[in-house]
């Protein structure tokens, strides 16, 4: 077993799998909104401004 390349895949939470399922059904406009929203959440948490 390697520390850098573990044999086991990282398990995804049910919530993450549900979100990915919804994202799979979105078009490019929807994905633009989701990307901006995710970046806004990161900014709010870190207090730093990110480029879009």
N, C-alpha and C positions, 0 to 999 in steps of 0.2 A: 504494500500500500504506500502510495506517495502522498506527501503533504500537498504538493502542488497540483497533482492530478488524481483526485480521489476516484475510486472505482464506482462509487455510488453517485447517481445523479441527485442533485438537490431537489428535494420534494417541494412542490408548489402547494400553497394553501388553497383551500376551496375557494376563498374569495378571489385570489389571483387567477385561478382557472376560470371562474365565472366572468371576471373582467376581460380576460383574453378572448373568451367566447364572444362577448359583446363587441369588442374591438374588431374581431375578424369580420363582422357584418357591416362595418362602417366604411364610408367612402372617403376620399382624400380631404374633402371639406371638414367632415367630422373628425378626422385624424388631426387636422390642423388645430381644431378647437381643443382636442384632448391633449395635444402636445403643449399648447400654451397654458392650459389649466395645470398640467403636471409641473411645468416650469414655475408657474405662479406659486404653487404649493411649496416647492423647493425654496423659492425666494423667501416666502413668509417664514419658513422654518429656520433658514440660515441667516436671514437679515441681509443677504447679499443679492445684488441685481445680476441676473444672467442675460446673455444675449440670446435672441430668438432667431 
